[in-house]
């Protein structure tokens, strides 16, 4: 097995990042190993068939045929969106990270063959001048004339990221050469005084260009990324009319209203915004741009304090898939696109590398376990595009991608292969190395290390808060530092070195153990994990008077199927004055801890009739007592359809700790 997992973000030696992804990172057991196994054996395996049925691969074949025969291809472009190519690129990136992680797996040869087939299609479809987007090559219009909705640079970004993954996984330059030719073509077209002086309506190419620079040492790619980041915010993009949209989304939609360095709040399309900020964080790391870093910290703070759901999800509006106003976080109408959760993880991880601060990894953890993972069905074959925190049993959703029902694929299939590539590259997000030692950002059973210190981690996280790190390699004789993140949700913990409890005190979220480590030394962290109730601040109007159940990093929800007699969660209230109990259910939803609490059925006049009452009678009137059971939010919608709630109305004020 390979001892190095390069991963999707690799800062150069000259980058200002104090933390760098650990060179050795292998997830070998536990919660995330199982999720990644399903991703590899089911989701990735099904990918080519899905892409074939949706026409993504047919488009590449048609473009290749057009290029070789030089004539008209009888079959036109397949699919409804200009960015169909990007789905194939994301699947390919995922396949490459999986191969890099487990090249000796039994299915590796088959997956490698499928990946090389797609690489061959991409190479054959590329024009002589380096341009590659099948929508325009197959008659969709003239290239580079629709910067707002054309998605040409967006697709180029995903191609470049797939090429970097292919190169790092296989050592081959075959796809990297394709990506470089396309990047060179873009560099010849875009810029002051060139054919096009604007940006893409959908950021994505920025992170890709920085990573291409990191891979090739070609400075032009970094400069091109800087151009795209600095050019945005000057109102150069056109309205929605250029793609037949009946409304103009406005410059905020694609972050073209304010330059990144001057922005004070995250705005517009959530995925676009966060892909842009992830690219800006990469640029800040490579250039040491302090003004840009300050802007990124400011924008991340705005996102977290005013526009992030308890699940870590972002994007509160179905309208234009956008961030809403500050504290506009409706549970039932949450859009919370799966891709937006992924984009948030990308942004936060890059901020963790740029600053070394634990708070960014806190949000990565929350989003990974909740807002992100809910988008993937337990079977690896079904998906959610949107992730509401409240689903009514008698909902009246229109069919399509925006329903809260799992589906095998989408007309706009950006989310499934995006989930695949994050799960395939997940080891990359767990540990870092730097001048201050080895840091464990996330907890998963496996082996992590680099720079002379390697540890084997054993844990049942997120079901249990015990994390044991055993030293496998420690070079040198002096003290080394092993740092473990104390999650923001944890209020009680103990730390032991070789069985002896030490007076560990977290500093800015990190417990640092400085020791002259030798092979066999153990560091054990015990995180207390009682079930708890969480309430929102008073400015989050949508869930005032409600509480969410959490335990460890997991947000919980009530699904109708788990309640006595199939009670609709909308017909009950939670008694916050009674204790919560935790039970391990190995046969439920792949094995989960459930959380149970006391509740009451709403009084009859609360369930029907006039829904308003006089001031002073705000507390819900309730009747018969019931025992309510909550399951992890990530696992909802995997059984029979029914109601679901994360935020539960309360019968009494919440208990203080």
C-alpha positions in Angstrom: 0.0 0.0 0.0 1.2 3.5 -0.7 2.6 5.4 2.3 1.8 8.8 0.9 -1.6 10.2 0.2 -1.1 13.6 -1.6 -4.7 14.8 -1.5 -6.3 17.7 -3.3 -4.5 20.6 -1.5 -0.8 20.6 -1.4 0.8 24.0 -0.5 4.2 24.7 -2.0 7.2 24.9 0.3 7.0 28.7 0.0 3.4 29.0 1.1 2.7 30.8 4.4 0.4 28.0 5.7 1.6 27.0 9.1 -0.2 23.7 8.7 0.0 21.2 5.8 -2.0 18.1 5.1 -0.3 15.0 6.6 1.6 13.1 4.0 0.5 9.8 5.6 -3.2 9.5 6.0 -5.2 6.2 5.9 -8.7 5.6 7.3 -8.7 2.0 8.3 -11.8 1.3 10.3 -14.9 2.7 12.0 -17.6 5.1 10.9 -15.8 6.8 8.0 -14.2 3.6 6.7 -17.7 2.2 6.3 -19.0 5.3 4.5 -16.0 5.3 2.3 -16.4 1.6 1.5 -19.9 2.1 0.3 -18.7 5.1 -1.7 -16.0 3.0 -3.4 -18.0 -0.2 -3.9 -21.3 1.3 -4.8 -21.3 5.0 -5.7 -18.1 5.1 -7.7 -18.8 1.7 -9.2 -22.2 3.0 -10.4 -20.8 6.2 -11.7 -19.9 5.3 -15.3 -23.4 3.8 -15.8 -25.0 6.9 -14.5 -22.9 9.2 -16.6 -23.6 7.0 -19.6 -27.4 7.2 -19.1 -27.3 10.9 -18.6 -25.3 11.5 -21.7 -22.1 13.0 -20.1 -19.8 10.4 -21.7 -21.8 10.5 -25.0 -21.0 14.2 -25.3 -17.3 13.6 -24.9 -17.5 10.8 -27.6 -19.4 13.1 -29.9 -16.9 15.9 -29.5 -14.0 13.5 -30.2 -15.8 12.2 -33.3 -16.4 15.8 -34.5 -12.7 16.5 -34.0 -11.5 13.4 -35.8 -13.9 13.5 -38.7 -14.1 17.3 -39.0 -17.8 17.2 -39.8 -21.2 17.5 -38.2 -22.1 15.0 -35.5 -25.6 13.6 -36.0 -26.3 13.4 -32.3 -26.3 16.8 -30.6 -25.5 17.7 -27.0 -27.1 15.4 -24.4 -28.5 17.0 -21.2 -30.1 20.3 -20.1 -27.1 22.1 -18.8 -23.9 23.5 -20.3 -21.9 22.1 -17.4 -22.6 18.4 -18.1 -18.9 17.7 -18.6 -18.1 18.7 -15.0 -20.0 15.6 -13.6 -17.7 13.3 -15.5 -14.7 15.3 -14.2 -15.8 15.0 -10.6 -16.4 11.3 -10.9 -12.9 10.9 -12.4 -11.4 12.9 -9.6 -13.1 10.8 -7.1 -11.9 7.6 -8.8 -8.3 8.8 -8.7 -8.4 9.7 -5.0 -9.8 6.3 -4.3 -7.0 4.7 -6.3 -4.5 6.8 -4.5 -5.9 5.7 -1.2 -6.3 1.9 -1.9 -4.3 0.9 -5.0 -4.2 -2.7 -3.9 -8.0 -3.0 -3.4 -9.7 -5.9 -5.2 -11.6 -3.6 -7.4 -8.7 -1.2 -8.1 -7.8 -2.6 -11.5 -11.4 -2.3 -12.7 -11.8 1.2 -11.4 -8.4 2.2 -12.9 -9.5 0.8 -16.3 -12.8 2.8 -16.1 -10.9 5.9 -15.1 -8.4 5.6 -18.0 -11.3 5.1 -20.4 -12.7 8.5 -19.3 -9.3 10.0 -19.5 -9.0 8.8 -23.1 -12.4 10.3 -24.0 -11.4 13.7 -22.5 -8.1 13.8 -24.4 -9.8 12.8 -27.6 -12.5 15.5 -27.2 -10.0 18.4 -26.7 -9.6 20.8 -29.6 -6.2 21.5 -31.1 -6.1 24.9 -29.5 -6.7 23.4 -26.0 -10.4 24.4 -25.7 -12.7 21.8 -24.2 -16.4 22.1 -23.4 -18.7 19.8 -25.3 -21.7 22.0 -25.0 -20.1 24.6 -27.3 -18.2 22.1 -29.4 -21.5 20.4 -30.2 -23.3 23.5 -31.4 -24.4 25.2 -28.3 -22.9 28.6 -29.3 -19.7 30.4 -29.7 -17.1 29.8 -27.0 -16.4 32.5 -24.4 -19.4 34.6 -25.4 -21.6 33.7 -22.3 -19.4 34.3 -19.3 -22.4 34.5 -16.9 -24.1 31.2 -17.6 -21.6 29.4 -19.9 -19.7 27.5 -17.1 -16.7 27.1 -19.4 -14.2 28.1 -16.7 -16.2 26.1 -14.1 -15.8 23.0 -16.2 -12.2 23.8 -16.8 -11.6 24.0 -13.0 -13.1 20.5 -12.5 -11.1 19.1 -15.3 -7.9 20.6 -13.8 -8.7 19.1 -10.4 -9.3 15.7 -11.9 -6.0 16.0 -13.8 -4.2 16.9 -10.6 -5.8 13.9 -8.8 -4.9 11.6 -11.7 -1.3 12.8 -11.7 -0.9 12.4 -8.0 -2.6 9.0 -7.9 -0.8 7.5 -10.9 2.3 9.6 -11.7 1.1 10.0 -15.2 1.0 13.3 -17.1 -1.6 12.1 -19.6 -4.5 14.1 -18.3 -2.3 16.7 -16.7 -1.1 17.6 -20.2 -4.7 18.0 -21.3 -5.4 20.3 -18.4 -2.3 22.4 -19.0 -3.2 22.9 -22.7 -6.7 24.1 -21.6 -5.2 26.4 -18.9 -2.7 27.8 -21.5 -5.6 28.4 -23.8 -7.5 30.2 -21.1 -4.5 32.3 -20.3 -4.3 33.4 -23.9 -7.9 34.4 -24.0 -8.5 36.1 -20.6 -7.0 39.2 -19.2 -6.7 43.0 -19.7 -6.4 43.8 -23.4 -7.2 40.2 -24.4 -10.3 38.6 -26.0 -12.2 38.5 -22.8 -11.7 40.6 -19.7 -14.3 39.2 -17.2 -14.9 36.2 -14.9 -16.9 33.0 -15.0 -20.4 33.2 -13.5 -19.6 30.1 -11.4 -16.3 30.3 -9.5 -14.3 27.0 -9.4 -11.3 27.6 -11.7 -9.5 29.6 -9.1 -8.8 26.7 -6.7 -7.9 24.5 -9.7 -5.4 27.0 -11.1 -3.6 27.4 -7.8 -3.4 23.6 -7.5 -2.1 23.4 -11.1 0.6 25.9 -10.1 1.4 23.8 -7.1 1.7 20.7 -9.3 3.7 22.2 -12.2 5.5 25.2 -10.6 4.2 27.3 -13.6 3.8 30.8 -12.1 1.4 31.8 -14.9 -1.3 29.7 -13.4 -1.1 31.4 -10.0 -1.2 34.8 -11.7 -4.2 33.7 -13.7 -6.0 32.7 -10.5 -5.2 36.0 -9.0 -6.6 37.8 -12.1 -9.9 36.0 -11.8 -10.2 36.7 -8.0 -9.3 40.4 -8.3 -11.5 40.9 -11.4 -14.6 39.7 -9.7 -16.7 42.3 -8.0 -16.5 44.9 -10.7 -19.8 44.3 -12.4 -18.5 42.7 -15.6 -21.0 39.9 -15.8 -24.2 40.3 -17.8 -27.8 39.7 -16.7 -29.7 36.4 -16.8 -31.1 37.3 -20.2 -28.1 35.7 -22.1 -29.3 32.2 -21.2 -33.0 32.7 -21.6 -33.7 33.4 -17.9 -36.8 35.5 -17.3 -35.2 37.3 -14.4 -31.9 38.9 -13.7 -30.4 37.4 -10.6 -28.4 40.5 -9.9 -24.6 40.9 -9.4 -24.7 39.5 -5.9 -25.8 36.1 -7.3 -22.3 35.5 -8.7 -20.4 37.7 -6.3 -19.8 40.4 -8.9 -21.1 43.3 -6.8 -18.1 43.9 -4.5 -14.4 42.9 -4.8 -13.5 40.1 -2.5 -11.1 42.2 -0.4 -13.9 44.7 0.3 -16.8 42.3 1.0 -18.3 42.3 4.4 -20.8 39.4 4.1 -21.3 36.2 2.2 -24.0 36.7 -0.5 -25.6 35.3 -3.5 -25.4 31.7 -4.8 -24.0 29.7 -1.9 -21.8 27.3 -3.9 -20.4 30.0 -6.1 -19.6 32.2 -3.1 -17.7 29.5 -1.2 -15.9 28.1 -4.2 -14.6 31.6 -4.8 -13.5 32.0 -1.2 -11.8 28.6 -1.2 -9.8 29.8 -4.2 -9.0 33.0 -2.5 -7.7 31.1 0.5 -5.4 29.1 -1.7 -4.1 32.3 -3.3 -3.6 33.9 0.1 -1.6 30.9 1.3 0.7 31.0 -1.8 1.2 34.8 -1.8 1.0 35.8 1.8 -1.6 38.4 1.0 -2.6 39.7 4.4 -5.4 41.9 3.1 -7.0 38.9 1.4 -6.6 36.8 4.5 -8.3 39.4 6.6 -11.2 39.5 4.2 -11.5 35.7 4.2 -11.6 35.7 8.0 -14.2 38.4 8.0 -16.4 36.6 5.5 -16.0 33.2 7.3 -17.1 34.8 10.5 -20.2 36.3 8.8 -21.1 33.0 7.4 -20.8 31.1 10.7 -22.4 33.7 13.0 -25.4 34.7 10.8 -26.0 32.2 7.9 -25.1 28.7 8.9 -27.6 26.0 10.0 -27.1 23.9 13.1 -26.2 21.1 10.6 -23.4 23.1 9.2 -25.4 23.5 6.0 -25.6 26.9 4.2 -28.0 28.4 1.7 -31.4 29.3 3.0 -33.2 30.2 -0.2 -34.5 28.1 -3.0 -34.6 31.3 -5.0 -31.3 31.3 -6.9 -29.8 28.7 -4.4 -28.7 31.6 -2.3 -27.6 32.8 1.1 -30.4 34.7 2.7 -30.3 37.7 5.0 -28.5 37.5 8.4 -30.3 34.9 10.7 -32.7 34.0 7.9 -32.5 30.2 8.6 -35.9 28.6 8.0 -36.0 24.9 8.9 -38.7 23.8 6.5 -37.7 25.9 3.6 -33.9 25.4 4.0 -32.3 24.8 0.6 -29.0 23.7 2.1 -27.7 22.2 -1.1 -25.3 19.3 -0.7 -22.8 21.0 -2.9 -22.9 24.1 -0.7 -22.0 21.9 2.3 -19.0 20.5 0.3 -18.0 24.1 -0.7 -18.1 25.1 3.0 -15.8 22.2 3.9 -13.4 23.2 1.1 -13.3 26.8 2.3 -13.0 26.0 6.0 -10.3 23.4 5.5 -8.2 25.9 3.5 -8.7 28.4 6.3 -7.5 25.8 8.8 -4.4 25.3 6.8 -3.9 29.1 6.3 -4.3 29.9 10.0 -3.8 26.8 12.0 -6.9 27.6 14.1 -9.1 24.9 15.4 -12.4 26.7 14.9 -12.3 26.1 11.1 -12.0 22.3 11.7 -14.9 22.5 14.2 -17.1 23.7 11.3 -15.6 21.0 9.0 -16.6 18.4 11.5 -20.1 19.7 12.0 -20.7 19.9 8.3 -19.1 16.6 7.5 -21.3 14.6 9.9 -24.5 16.5 9.2 -25.1 18.9 6.4 -22.8 17.0 4.0 -23.5 13.4 4.9 -27.2 13.8 4.8 -26.9 14.3 1.1 -25.8 10.7 0.5 -28.1 7.8 1.0 -27.0 4.9 3.2 -27.2 2.6 0.2 -24.7 4.7 -1.8 -27.2 4.9 -4.7 -29.6 7.6 -3.6 -29.1 11.2 -3.0 -30.5 14.5 -1.7 -29.9 17.7 -3.6 -31.5 19.9 -0.9 -31.4 19.2 2.9 -34.2 20.7 4.9 -34.3 20.5 8.6 -38.1 20.0 8.7 -40.1 17.9 6.4 -43.9 17.8 6.7 -45.6 14.4 6.4 -48.1 16.0 4.1 -45.8 18.1 2.0 -46.7 19.4 -1.5 -43.4 19.5 -3.2 -43.1 19.8 -6.9 -41.1 16.9 -8.6 -37.5 17.5 -9.5 -34.1 18.0 -8.0 -35.4 20.2 -5.2 -37.5 17.6 -3.4 -36.6 16.2 0.0 -36.9 12.6 -1.3 -33.8 10.6 -2.2 -33.4 9.9 -5.9 -30.9 7.8 -7.9 -29.7 10.7 -9.9 -30.6 14.3 -10.9 -31.3 16.3 -14.0 -28.7 18.6 -12.5 -26.4 16.0 -11.1 -23.7 18.2 -9.5 -24.1 16.8 -6.0 -23.6 13.0 -6.3 -20.1 13.0 -7.9 -19.2 15.9 -5.6 -20.0 13.7 -2.6 -18.0 10.9 -4.2 -14.9 13.0 -4.5 -15.0 14.3 -1.0 -15.5 10.8 0.5 -12.7 9.4 -1.7 -10.3 12.2 -0.5 -11.5 12.3 3.1 -8.2 11.1 4.6 -6.7 14.3 3.4 -8.9 16.4 5.8 -7.9 14.5 9.0 -4.4 15.5 10.1 -1.7 18.2 9.4 1.9 18.6 10.1 3.9 21.7 10.7 6.6 23.3 12.8 4.4 22.8 15.9 4.0 19.1 15.3 1.3 16.7 14.2 -2.3 17.9 14.6 -5.4 15.6 14.5 -8.2 17.8 13.2 -10.8 15.0 12.8 -11.1 11.6 14.5 -11.2 8.4 12.5 -9.5 5.1 13.0 -6.4 4.9 10.9 -2.7 6.0 10.6 -1.6 9.6 10.2 1.7 11.3 10.3 4.7 12.9 8.7 7.8 14.9 9.5 9.0 12.2 11.9 5.9 11.5 14.0 3.3 8.9 13.0 0.4 7.7 15.1 -2.2 5.0 14.8 -5.6 6.2 16.0 -8.3 4.0 17.4 -11.8 5.3 18.1 -15.5 4.6 17.8 -16.2 8.2 17.1 -18.9 9.7 16.7 -20.6 7.1 18.9 -18.0 7.2 21.6 -15.7 10.0 22.7 -12.6 8.0 23.4 -9.7 8.6 21.0 -6.4 6.7 21.5 -3.3 7.7 19.5 -0.4 5.2 19.6 2.9 6.3 18.3 4.2 4.1 15.5 7.2 6.2 14.5 9.1 9.0 16.2 12.4 10.1 14.8 14.9 12.1 16.9 15.4 12.3 20.6 13.9 15.6 21.5 10.3 16.5 22.4 7.7 16.4 19.6 4.2 17.8 19.8 1.0 15.9 19.2 -2.0 18.1 19.2 -5.6 16.9 19.5 -8.6 19.2 18.7 -11.2 19.6 21.5 -14.4 20.1 19.6 -16.3 23.3 20.4 -19.3 21.2 21.5 -17.3 19.4 24.2 -17.3 20.9 27.8 -15.6 18.1 29.7 -12.6 16.0 28.7 -9.6 14.2 30.2 -6.2 13.5 28.7 -3.8 10.8 29.5 -0.2 10.0 28.4 0.8 6.4 28.7 -2.0 5.8 31.1 -1.3 8.7 33.4 -3.8 11.6 33.4 -2.1 14.9 32.6 -3.3 18.4 33.3 -4.3 19.1 29.8 -5.9 22.5 29.1 -7.0 23.3 25.6 -5.6 26.5 24.1 -7.7 27.9 21.2 -9.3 24.4 20.8 -6.0 22.4 20.8 -4.7 20.1 23.4 -0.9 20.0 22.8 1.2 17.1 24.2 4.9 17.9 24.1 6.9 14.7 24.8 10.0 12.8 23.6 7.8 10.2 22.0 9.0 6.7 21.3 7.2 3.9 19.5 4.4 2.5 21.6 3.6 5.7 23.6 -0.1 6.3 23.8 -2.1 9.5 24.2 -5.8 9.0 25.1 -8.4 11.7 24.9 -11.8 11.2 26.5 -14.5 13.5 25.3 -17.7 13.5 27.3 -20.7 13.0 25.0 -23.9 13.5 26.9 -27.0 14.1 24.7 -27.8 17.8 24.9 -30.4 20.3 23.8 -29.4 23.3 21.6 -31.4 26.4 21.1 -31.0 29.1 18.5 -30.3 32.8 19.3 -33.3 35.1 19.5 -32.6 36.6 16.0 -33.2 33.2 14.4 -37.0 33.8 14.3 -37.8 30.6 12.4 -37.0 28.3 15.3 -37.7 30.4 18.4 -39.2 28.3 21.2 -37.6 25.1 19.8 -34.6 23.0 20.6 -32.5 20.6 18.6 -31.0 17.4 20.0 -27.3 16.9 19.6 -24.8 14.3 20.8 -21.1 14.6 20.1 -20.7 15.9 16.6 -24.1 14.7 15.5 -27.3 16.6 15.1 -30.4 14.4 15.6 -33.9 14.5 14.2 -37.3 13.0 14.8 -38.6 10.8 12.0 -42.2 9.8 11.9 -41.4 6.1 11.5 -39.6 6.0 14.9 -42.4 7.5 16.9 -45.1 5.5 18.8 -47.9 4.7 16.5 -46.2 6.6 13.7 -47.0 9.9 15.3 -46.3 12.9 13.1 -43.4 14.9 14.6 -45.5 18.1 14.0 -48.1 16.8 16.5 -45.8 16.5 19.5 -43.7 18.7 21.7 -40.5 17.9 23.6 -40.3 18.2 27.4 -37.0 20.0 28.0 -37.3 19.4 31.7 -36.8 15.6 31.4 -33.5 13.8 30.8 -32.4 12.4 27.5 -31.3 8.8 27.2 -28.9 7.2 24.7 -29.2 3.7 23.3 -27.1 1.8 20.8 -29.2 0.2 18.0 -26.9 -2.0 15.9 -29.7 -3.1 13.6 -31.0 0.4 12.8 -29.7 2.5 9.9 -26.4 0.7 9.8 -25.9 0.9 13.5 -26.6 4.2 15.3 -27.1 5.7 18.8 -30.6 6.9 19.2 -31.6 9.6 21.7 -34.9 9.4 23.5 -36.8 12.0 25.5 -40.1 12.7 27.0 -42.7 14.5 24.9 -46.4 15.2 24.8 -49.0 15.0 22.2 -50.3 18.5 21.3 -53.8 19.2 22.6 -56.6 18.8 20.0 -57.1 22.5 19.6 -53.4 23.0 19.0 -53.5 20.5 16.1 -56.6 22.1 14.4 -58.5 25.3 14.3 -57.3 28.9 14.7 -53.5 28.7 15.2 -53.1 31.9 17.2 -53.6 32.8 20.9 -53.4 35.7 23.3 -50.2 37.1 24.6 -49.1 35.2 27.7 -50.4 31.8 26.4 -47.4 31.0 24.2 -46.5 27.7 25.6 -48.0 24.8 23.6 -51.0 23.1 25.4 -50.3 19.4 25.5 -51.9 16.2 26.6 -50.9 12.6 26.6 -47.3 11.8 27.3 -45.2 10.0 24.7 -41.7 8.7 24.4 -39.9 10.4 21.5 -37.0 8.8 19.6 -34.4 10.7 17.6 -31.9 9.4 15.0 -28.9 11.0 13.5 -30.0 13.6 11.0 -27.5 12.3 8.4 -29.5 9.0 8.2 -33.0 10.5 7.7 -35.1 9.8 4.5 -33.6 6.3 4.1 -36.8 4.5 5.1 -40.5 5.0 4.4 -41.6 8.5 3.7 -43.0 10.6 6.6 -42.5 13.7 8.7 -39.2 14.8 10.1 -38.0 17.6 12.4 -34.7 18.7 13.7 -36.1 21.7 15.7 -38.8 20.6 18.3 -41.2 22.9 20.1 -40.7 22.7 23.9 -43.2 22.3 26.7 -40.9 24.0 29.2 -37.9 26.2 29.2 -34.7 24.3 28.4 -32.6 22.9 31.3 -29.4 24.7 32.2 -26.3 22.5 32.3 
